[in-house]
Amino acid sequence: MAKVRITQVRSKIGSPERQKRTLQALGLNKVNAVVEVEATPQIMGMIRKVTHLVKVEKVK
């Protein structure tokens, strides 16, 4: 399965609690934090909910 690199580019301050928890579940807790995860449908759905806070890149 493909991997994606997720980088948090904006602060979660002022975001709804649900989006804060989504970032935490993805393993992101600070601005510029980077995590590589498998691109499962569940992860992609989580990314879709916080697209305005993160940057996503495909990893080869």
C-alpha positions in Angstrom: 0.0 0.0 0.0 1.2 3.5 -0.7 2.5 5.8 2.0 1.9 9.5 2.5 3.9 12.1 4.3 1.7 14.5 6.3 3.1 17.8 7.6 1.2 20.1 9.9 1.5 23.6 8.5 -1.1 25.5 10.6 -1.8 25.7 14.3 -4.7 23.8 15.7 -5.5 26.8 18.0 -9.0 28.0 17.3 -10.0 24.7 15.6 -13.0 22.6 16.8 -12.1 19.9 19.3 -12.9 17.2 16.7 -10.2 18.5 14.4 -7.7 18.7 17.3 -8.4 15.1 18.1 -8.0 14.1 14.4 -4.6 15.7 14.3 -3.6 13.9 17.5 -4.8 10.6 16.0 -2.7 11.2 12.9 0.3 11.7 15.2 0.7 15.5 14.7 1.0 17.7 17.7 3.1 20.7 16.7 3.4 22.9 13.6 6.0 21.5 11.1 5.6 18.0 12.6 5.9 15.3 10.0 4.6 11.8 10.0 4.6 9.0 7.3 1.6 6.7 7.3 0.0 4.1 5.1 -2.7 5.6 2.8 -5.6 3.6 4.0 -9.2 4.8 3.4 -9.5 5.6 7.1 -6.4 7.8 7.1 -7.4 9.6 3.9 -10.7 10.4 5.4 -9.0 11.9 8.5 -6.7 13.9 6.2 -9.8 15.2 4.3 -11.2 16.6 7.5 -8.1 18.7 8.3 -6.8 19.6 4.8 -6.7 23.3 5.8 -4.1 22.4 8.5 -1.9 19.9 6.8 0.2 19.4 3.6 0.1 15.9 2.1 2.8 14.3 -0.2 3.0 10.9 -1.7 6.1 8.9 -0.7 7.7 6.6 -3.2 
